[in-house]
Amino acid sequence: MRTYEIVIIANPELDEESLNGIIEKVSSWITDGGGEIEKVDHWGKRKLAYQIQKQREGDYYLITAKMEPSAVKEFNSNIKYVENIIRSMVSLVEEKKIENRQEPIQE
């Protein structure tokens, strides 16, 4: 399995319960495809560089997960149909970056 970082931008008008539902749905797609979730980071609401689907802000999430490359294609096709996800991006994390990654300083 390879390590992937998945960035999801959700509709900023959703309540916390709806956002948690979206993240649970995305997480279940990963685990159902034989993958495992390593970490889920909520980055909060941020201003978008340009307007997407009549939205100027988005609620950002970063999910680090291990998946098979064949599961990524199915994941991308599933995520397109979630109405409240404005944008998403899946990127492969190189092994060298994983070894050199340091934990962020917690305040």
Backbone torsions as a table, in degrees:
resi	resn	phi	psi	omega
1	MET	NA	150.8	179.2
2	ARG	-111.3	158.0	179.6
3	THR	-95.7	131.6	-179.8
4	TYR	-125.7	149.4	170.0
5	GLU	-110.5	128.7	-178.2
6	ILE	-116.9	120.6	176.7
7	VAL	-105.2	128.1	-179.7
8	ILE	-122.7	132.0	173.6
9	ILE	-111.7	114.8	-177.9
10	ALA	-101.4	161.4	177.0
11	ASN	-59.1	126.3	-175.7
12	PRO	-72.9	-11.9	-177.5
13	GLU	-85.7	-3.2	-178.7
14	LEU	-76.3	148.9	174.7
15	ASP	-81.7	170.7	-174.8
16	GLU	-61.7	-36.5	-179.7
17	GLU	-64.2	-41.8	178.8
18	SER	-67.2	-40.4	177.9
19	LEU	-62.9	-42.7	177.6
20	ASN	-63.0	-36.2	177.2
21	GLY	-63.2	-40.9	178.3
22	ILE	-64.8	-44.9	-179.2
23	ILE	-65.4	-38.4	176.5
24	GLU	-64.0	-39.9	178.9
25	LYS	-64.2	-45.5	179.1
26	VAL	-63.6	-42.6	178.9
27	SER	-63.1	-38.5	180.0
28	SER	-67.8	-34.2	175.7
29	TRP	-62.5	-38.7	-179.9
30	ILE	-67.6	-48.5	-177.9
31	THR	-70.1	-33.9	177.1
32	ASP	-66.9	-27.4	177.4
33	GLY	-84.5	9.2	178.4
34	GLY	89.9	8.4	-179.3
35	GLY	-94.9	-179.4	177.8
36	GLU	-141.4	142.0	179.8
37	ILE	-86.1	127.7	176.1
38	GLU	-93.8	-42.0	-176.1
39	LYS	-160.0	144.7	173.7
40	VAL	-125.2	119.4	178.7
41	ASP	-112.9	130.2	174.4
42	HIS	-98.8	113.8	-178.0
43	TRP	-86.3	-13.6	178.7
44	GLY	89.4	-173.3	-179.1
45	LYS	-81.3	134.3	178.4
46	ARG	-138.6	153.6	178.0
47	LYS	-74.8	136.9	178.4
48	LEU	-82.1	153.3	178.8
49	ALA	-67.9	-30.8	177.1
50	TYR	-148.9	163.7	-175.6
51	GLN	-71.9	130.5	177.2
52	ILE	-126.1	125.1	-179.9
53	GLN	49.4	45.4	179.2
54	LYS	61.7	24.0	178.8
55	GLN	-115.4	139.2	176.6
56	ARG	-103.0	-13.8	178.3
57	GLU	-127.5	163.7	176.0
58	GLY	-148.4	154.8	176.9
59	ASP	-99.2	113.6	-170.8
60	TYR	-94.1	139.7	173.5
61	TYR	-133.5	141.5	173.4
62	LEU	-119.6	121.8	179.3
63	ILE	-115.3	125.6	173.6
64	THR	-103.3	124.8	-174.2
65	ALA	-145.4	156.2	172.8
66	LYS	-105.8	126.3	-178.9
67	MET	-143.5	159.8	171.4
68	GLU	-77.1	145.9	178.9
69	PRO	-57.9	-32.5	179.2
70	SER	-68.4	-27.5	-179.9
71	ALA	-76.1	-22.3	-178.4
72	VAL	-66.2	-39.8	-180.0
73	LYS	-62.5	-44.7	178.7
74	GLU	-65.9	-39.4	178.3
75	PHE	-59.9	-47.0	-179.7
76	ASN	-62.1	-37.8	179.6
77	SER	-71.0	-33.1	178.0
78	ASN	-70.3	-41.1	-172.8
79	ILE	-70.5	-21.9	178.5
80	LYS	-63.4	-26.0	-173.9
81	TYR	-95.0	3.9	175.3
82	VAL	-85.4	114.7	-171.1
83	GLU	-63.3	-35.8	-174.0
84	ASN	-90.0	6.1	173.4
85	ILE	-97.3	116.7	-177.5
86	ILE	-74.8	-46.9	179.7
87	ARG	-147.4	155.9	173.0
88	SER	-149.1	155.5	178.6
89	MET	-148.3	133.2	177.0
90	VAL	-114.7	125.8	179.1
91	SER	-132.1	143.4	179.7
92	LEU	-79.0	134.3	177.5
93	VAL	-95.2	124.4	179.6
94	GLU	-69.5	146.9	-177.4
95	GLU	-60.6	-35.2	179.3
96	LYS	-63.7	-37.6	179.7
97	LYS	-68.4	-33.4	179.5
98	ILE	-66.2	-42.8	-179.1
99	GLU	-67.0	-35.3	-176.6
100	ASN	-89.6	-5.1	-176.2
101	ARG	-67.8	133.8	176.6
102	GLN	-110.7	150.5	177.2
103	GLU	-71.7	139.8	179.2
104	PRO	-66.7	152.6	178.5
105	ILE	-75.5	126.4	-179.2
106	GLN	-97.2	134.5	-177.6
107	GLU	-91.9	NA	NA
